[in-house]
Amino acid sequence: MVKLSKRMKKNAEKIEDNKVYPLEESISFLLTLPKVKFDETVELHFHLNIDPKSSEQMVRGTVALPHGTGKKIRIAVFCKGEQASRAKELGAEIVGAEDLIEKVMNGFLDFDRIIATPDMMKDLSKAGRVLGPRGLMPSPKSGTVTKDIEKAIQEVQAGRVEFKSDKQAGIHVGIGKRSFDANQLLENAKQVVSAIQHVKPQAVKVELFKSVSISTTMGPGLRVSL
């Protein structure tokens, strides 16, 4: 039998069984629950009315969070020449070309996001078997394959995040940190919901969201009504 911690017991006592919370109320409620020793991420979890095996029903896009993610993003930029120099000036921690691709193929993955210029994609595709399963492969659709390195870096630093439906027809997006106030989390959450609705595939003729929940990294999930 699983033994619950004091924090988990307190959480269980506060949560009403089968209750569905309006989005704003769910965020306010989460912030009243007992904290852990680190600044948890607040996450939205979507179960979609899609066929995850159909390429026509994949849901994918990016969203700029008004208040950022609260997380320092380590960016790897694959480019050459003047663009490489500019990427370093803008704060990209990892910049390189063929040498960096070689490192990645040998297991180096100490970064959170990748930005690449189009001319690097032929060589970078060799690392697809390493980057793809981790959701790190850049793409033109997400704005991470671009000639405008400066704009892409600034957008990522400002809080742009990618989302993509998975094999279980789910999308999971961090909307900020537990240390954010309720209004910041609410504004970020609304932006995420709007962005996902905006890229609803034409092949999906029903309501896109089957269910939605919200949680912190170590906290319980609350069912949310939009």
C-alpha positions as CSV (number, residue, x, y, z in Angstrom):
1,M,0.0,0.0,0.0
2,V,1.4,3.4,-1.0
3,K,2.1,5.7,2.0
4,L,1.1,9.3,1.4
5,S,3.3,12.1,2.6
6,K,1.8,14.8,4.8
7,R,1.8,17.2,1.9
8,M,-0.1,14.7,-0.3
9,K,-2.6,14.1,2.5
10,K,-3.3,17.8,2.8
11,N,-3.7,18.1,-0.9
12,A,-6.2,15.2,-0.9
13,E,-8.2,16.7,1.9
14,K,-8.6,20.0,0.0
15,I,-9.6,18.6,-3.4
16,E,-13.3,17.7,-4.1
17,D,-13.8,14.5,-6.0
18,N,-14.9,14.9,-9.6
19,K,-15.0,18.7,-9.4
20,V,-14.3,20.6,-12.6
21,Y,-12.8,24.0,-12.0
22,P,-13.1,27.1,-14.1
23,L,-9.6,28.0,-15.4
24,E,-9.1,31.1,-13.1
25,E,-10.4,29.2,-10.1
26,S,-8.1,26.2,-10.8
27,I,-5.0,28.4,-10.8
28,S,-5.9,30.3,-7.6
29,F,-6.6,26.9,-5.9
30,L,-3.3,25.4,-7.0
31,L,-1.5,28.3,-5.4
32,T,-3.1,27.5,-2.0
33,L,-1.7,24.0,-1.9
34,P,1.3,23.1,0.2
35,K,4.6,23.9,-1.5
36,V,7.7,21.7,-2.1
37,K,11.3,22.8,-1.7
38,F,11.8,24.0,-5.3
39,D,9.9,26.4,-7.6
40,E,7.6,24.0,-9.4
41,T,6.4,24.4,-13.0
42,V,2.7,24.9,-13.5
43,E,1.5,22.8,-16.4
44,L,-1.6,22.6,-18.6
45,H,-2.4,19.1,-20.0
46,F,-4.8,18.7,-22.9
47,H,-6.4,15.5,-24.2
48,L,-7.5,16.1,-27.8
49,N,-10.2,14.8,-29.9
50,I,-7.8,13.7,-32.7
51,D,-6.5,10.6,-34.3
52,P,-2.8,10.7,-33.3
53,K,-1.9,8.3,-36.1
54,S,-3.2,10.7,-38.7
55,S,-0.7,13.2,-40.0
56,E,-3.7,15.4,-41.0
57,Q,-4.8,15.7,-37.4
58,M,-1.4,16.6,-35.8
59,V,-1.6,19.7,-33.7
60,R,1.6,21.7,-33.6
61,G,2.6,25.3,-33.2
62,T,4.3,27.9,-31.0
63,V,3.1,30.4,-28.5
64,A,4.7,33.5,-26.9
65,L,3.9,33.6,-23.2
66,P,3.2,37.1,-22.0
67,H,5.1,36.5,-18.8
68,G,7.6,34.0,-20.0
69,T,8.2,30.5,-18.6
70,G,10.2,31.5,-15.6
71,K,12.9,29.2,-16.8
72,K,16.3,30.1,-18.2
73,I,16.4,28.6,-21.6
74,R,19.7,27.1,-22.9
75,I,19.7,27.7,-26.7
76,A,21.9,25.8,-29.1
77,V,22.3,27.7,-32.5
78,F,23.6,25.9,-35.6
79,C,24.9,28.5,-38.0
80,K,28.1,29.9,-39.5
81,G,30.1,33.1,-40.0
82,E,28.6,36.4,-39.0
83,Q,25.4,34.8,-37.8
84,A,27.4,32.7,-35.3
85,S,29.0,35.8,-33.9
86,R,25.7,37.6,-33.6
87,A,24.1,34.5,-31.9
88,K,26.8,34.7,-29.2
89,E,26.3,38.4,-28.8
90,L,22.6,37.8,-28.2
91,G,23.3,35.3,-25.4
92,A,23.1,31.9,-27.1
93,E,25.2,29.7,-24.9
94,I,26.0,27.0,-27.5
95,V,26.9,28.0,-31.1
96,G,28.5,25.9,-33.8
97,A,28.2,24.2,-37.1
98,E,29.5,20.8,-38.2
99,D,31.6,20.5,-35.0
100,L,28.5,21.0,-32.8
101,I,26.5,18.4,-34.9
102,E,29.3,15.9,-34.3
103,K,29.1,16.6,-30.5
104,V,25.3,16.1,-30.5
105,M,25.7,12.8,-32.4
106,N,28.1,11.7,-29.7
107,G,25.6,12.4,-27.0
108,F,25.9,16.1,-26.1
109,L,22.4,17.4,-25.3
110,D,23.0,20.1,-22.7
111,F,20.5,22.5,-24.1
112,D,16.7,23.1,-24.2
113,R,16.0,24.5,-27.6
114,I,17.6,24.5,-31.1
115,I,17.7,27.2,-33.7
116,A,19.3,26.6,-37.1
117,T,19.8,28.4,-40.4
118,P,18.4,26.6,-43.5
119,D,21.8,25.9,-44.8
120,M,22.6,23.8,-41.7
121,M,19.6,21.5,-42.0
122,K,21.1,19.0,-44.4
123,D,23.9,18.2,-42.0
124,L,21.8,18.6,-38.9
125,S,19.3,16.0,-40.2
126,K,22.1,13.4,-39.5
127,A,21.4,14.0,-35.8
128,G,17.7,13.5,-36.2
129,R,17.7,10.1,-34.5
130,V,19.2,11.8,-31.4
131,L,17.2,15.0,-31.5
132,G,13.8,13.8,-32.9
133,P,12.8,11.5,-30.0
134,R,13.5,14.3,-27.5
135,G,11.4,16.9,-29.4
136,L,14.5,19.0,-30.1
137,M,14.6,18.9,-33.9
138,P,14.0,22.4,-35.3
139,S,11.5,23.1,-38.1
140,P,10.4,26.0,-40.3
141,K,6.8,25.7,-38.9
142,S,7.9,26.4,-35.4
143,G,10.2,29.3,-36.5
144,T,13.3,27.5,-35.4
145,V,14.7,27.0,-38.9
146,T,15.2,30.6,-40.1
147,K,17.7,33.0,-41.7
148,D,16.6,35.6,-39.0
149,I,18.6,34.2,-36.1
150,E,18.3,37.4,-34.1
151,K,14.5,37.3,-34.1
152,A,14.3,33.6,-33.3
153,I,16.7,33.9,-30.3
154,Q,14.9,36.9,-29.0
155,E,11.5,35.2,-29.2
156,V,12.7,32.1,-27.4
157,Q,14.3,34.2,-24.7
158,A,11.1,36.2,-24.3
159,G,9.1,33.0,-23.6
160,R,8.0,31.4,-26.9
161,V,7.4,27.7,-26.4
162,E,6.5,25.0,-28.8
163,F,3.7,22.5,-28.5
164,K,3.0,19.3,-30.3
165,S,0.4,16.5,-30.0
166,D,1.9,13.2,-28.9
167,K,1.1,9.5,-29.6
168,Q,-1.6,9.6,-26.9
169,A,-3.3,12.7,-28.4
170,G,-2.0,14.8,-25.6
171,I,-0.3,18.2,-25.4
172,H,1.6,19.3,-22.2
173,V,2.7,22.9,-21.8
174,G,4.4,24.7,-19.0
175,I,2.7,28.0,-18.4
176,G,5.1,29.4,-15.7
177,K,6.4,28.8,-12.2
178,R,4.6,28.4,-8.9
179,S,6.3,31.7,-7.8
180,F,4.3,33.6,-10.5
181,D,1.1,35.3,-9.3
182,A,-2.3,34.1,-10.3
183,N,-2.9,36.8,-13.0
184,Q,0.5,36.0,-14.7
185,L,-0.4,32.3,-14.8
186,L,-3.9,33.0,-16.0
187,E,-2.7,35.2,-18.9
188,N,-0.1,32.7,-19.9
189,A,-2.7,29.9,-19.8
190,K,-5.2,31.8,-21.9
191,Q,-2.5,32.5,-24.5
192,V,-1.7,28.7,-24.7
193,V,-5.4,27.7,-25.0
194,S,-5.9,30.3,-27.8
195,A,-2.8,29.2,-29.7
196,I,-3.8,25.6,-29.7
197,Q,-7.3,26.4,-30.8
198,H,-5.9,28.5,-33.6
199,V,-4.1,25.6,-35.2
200,K,-7.0,23.1,-34.9
201,P,-6.7,20.9,-38.0
202,Q,-9.4,21.2,-40.7
203,A,-9.8,17.4,-40.5
204,V,-11.1,17.6,-36.9
205,K,-14.8,18.3,-37.1
206,V,-15.6,18.0,-33.4
207,E,-14.6,20.1,-30.4
208,L,-10.8,20.0,-30.2
209,F,-10.4,19.6,-26.4
210,K,-11.7,16.3,-25.0
211,S,-10.4,17.2,-21.5
212,V,-8.1,19.7,-19.8
213,S,-6.3,19.6,-16.5
214,I,-3.7,21.7,-14.7
215,S,-1.1,20.7,-12.1
216,T,2.2,21.7,-10.6
217,T,5.3,19.5,-11.1
218,M,4.7,17.6,-7.8
219,G,1.1,18.5,-7.2
220,P,-2.3,16.9,-8.0
221,G,-4.1,17.4,-11.3
222,L,-7.3,19.4,-11.4
223,R,-9.8,19.0,-14.1
224,V,-10.5,22.3,-15.9
225,S,-13.4,23.7,-17.7
226,L,-12.6,26.2,-20.5
